[in-house]
Amino acid sequence: MDVRVIGVPMDLGADRRGVDMGPSAIRYAGLASEIEAVGHDCLDGGDLPVPRPETMDPVSGDRFDGEAKYVAETRDVCTRLADEVGATLSDGAFPLVLGGDHSIAIGTVGGAAREADLGLVWFDAHGDYNTPATTPSGNVHGMSLAATLGVGEFGDEDWAVAPRVDPSNVAMVGVRSLDAAERVALRDSEVTVFTMSDIDDRGLPDVAASAFDVATDGTDGVHVSLDMDFLDPDEAPGVGTPVRGGTTYREAHAAMELVGARIGDVRSVEIVEVNPILDKHNRTAELAVELVASALGKRILT
């Protein structure tokens, strides 16, 4: 298939600088050649323009009650990203979105859900389920799933970029760090949350298969969102919000190999939160490329 790479050098949603260089680091790690080695054509659409935080006030423009930094600018970038992802699908190509921080998921999902009922498989250490009223940090990358589902203040019509995916078709995998308000909100929601304890008990392949069952139940396709902090920081040190106790190298590949086995159900993939400033010899970006290749069908024996 034609894989169209869309870079989004976004760091407006995060606390720590450097994640805006993630798309370049992933490309430098050999993304195009790995995609082509799997048997796909790689079409690189370049990077979307993203405003620099040095040029603006984090609380300027329209924002919700509570704290949500750069919220208007984030919405603008995500609206343009949704248009790009939607156009890619209309052209018959497969969108592969490179972040940037996880706030870009609002736009990726917004585009992938146009003209389709979409399920989500969300590989992440965190819940990303805060809202401007509950966030302890004000960072929108910790609100991206809530925004995508129209939770709380994100139900406002101004956030039409969010496609209102049915929460019963959302599965989170690898969660191990939740804020108090997120824990309550997720427990009360229809989102399915597979924690690291579930992976310990059942094994990653079984949990990932169950996540796909949730996301494909009555939907037209699945969006896969991979935050590199899904992995243990010993495996992926170059992330902005590392959490100990994550997945191993082989577990992460097993998850992406399952994505590859179900690629006919997948409408789009994004990989986010690679921060080269915090990395060691581009190790996390190189691992990101390996995981993308597994998600697109690479196997040990083919």
Buried (B, 14 or more C-beta within 10 A) or exposed (E): BEBBBBBBBBBBBBBBBBBBBBBBBBBBBBBBEBBEEBEBEBBBBEBBEBBEBEEBEBEEEEBBEBBBBBBBBBBBBBBBBBBBBBBBBEEEBBBBBBBBBBBBBBBBBBBBBBEBEBBBBBBBBBBBBBBBEBBEBBBBBBBBBBBBBBBBBBBEEEBEBBBBBBBBBBBBBBBBBBBEBBBEBBEEBEBBBBBBEBBEEBEBBBBBBBBBEBBBEEBBBBBBBBBBBBBBBEBBBBBBBBBEEBBEBEBBBBBBBBBBBBBEBBBBBBBBBBBBEBBEEBBBBBBBBBBBBBBBBBEEEE
